[in-house]
Amino acid sequence: MWADDPTRGSPRIRDELATMGLTASTATIRKYRPKYQRPPSQSWRTFLWNHAGAIAAMDSFVVPTATFRLFYVLVAMTHEWRKIVHFKITDSPTAAWTAQQIIKTFPDDTAPKYLLRDRDSIYGSVFVRRVEGMGIKHKLISPRSPWQNPYVERLVGSIRRQCLDRVIVCMANSCSSGDWQFEKPVAIGLPGVVVRAGWLRCLSACDFFGRVSRLYLPKC
């Protein structure tokens, strides 16, 4: 019976045997019935490798300030060239705000086939409808499994280790970079990070969060 239809379950086989006057329990049938062999599927690592040109990843992280405010940074990047395609910072993230950022990230016909993200609440129903309307398929990682979104998680880790762990963020208001007199770059591996001499060493991460953020380090 199972050879004729491998999708038959043990209860169905038991009932059909009963119509022929044969008695067998479900456990006995399950024990001796051949296991249904599904075709092997590709691993998660293989999926990321095979579809790198069609995958974009998105993640957010929190930046605390000296005044105990919290800023939320949204970052998006493509897998093929590990290119950062969008940064944005806000103090009140919502699903509607995130949905607007996905449009700015992938305008016109630049939308990828897959969007890799976690299960954060900022990706609410408004965001889901907007992404599906753009023809993008969601690929959600498992809970507490950041390793499934490796490239953007590595980027966030680099931002924290090389920048945010070394400075105290005071404010994130938009301002003109012309107000600063920059003298020499700081070798911490971030573009647009410069230093000015004075009583405080002032760091300005221009174009890094999409706006100018004033960051301070104590005088050495």
Buried (B, 14 or more C-beta within 10 A) or exposed (E): EBEEEEEBEBEBBBEEBEEEEEEEEBEEBBEEBEEEEEEEEEEBEEBBEEBBEBBBBBBBBEBEBEEEEEBBBBBBBBBEEEEBBBBBBBEEBBBEBBBBBBEEBBEEEEBBEBBBBBEBEBBBEBBEEBBEEBEBEEBEBEEEEBEBBBBBBEBBEEBEEBBBEBBEBBBBEEBEEEEBEBEEEBEEEBEBBBBBEEEEBBBBBBEBBBBBBBBBBEEE
